């Protein structure tokens, strides 16, 4: 009978969870599929939409909140939160 190394299994499980957490963070804050050269797509959208950027953010907040139960759960709620943060940062820059 093979002796099972429970500590090794626990370490591998922890490593897998850490990788999943990092991937989730990347999907929310800096998704690789939204990076074009040196700019992220959100920066390009902000440049193009100018004063309508807040409306774009609100639309995305509505999208992610309305689908979170059916698609990506907490990840979608965090994406909505990120769009709120984009809007806050944009308004703070505008008011300074």
C-alpha positions, 0 to 999 in steps of 0.5 A: 500500500502506498503511503499518502503524503497529506502535507504534499497534497495540502501544499498542492491544493494551496498552490492551486487556490493561489493561482485561481485567486490571482487569475480572478484578480487579473480577470477583473483588474487587468485582463490580458485579453483587453490589452493592446500594445501598451494600452488597455482597452479601457484606456482607449474607450476612455479616450474615445468616449471622453465626457460619456465615459461615465455612461459607458461605466454605468452600462457595464455596472448594470450588465455585470450586476444583472448577470452575476447570478447566471454567469460568473457570480462574485467575479461579475460583481467585482467587475461591476465594482471595478467599473464604479471605481473607474467612474469615481477616478474619472470624476475625481480627475474632472473635479480637480 
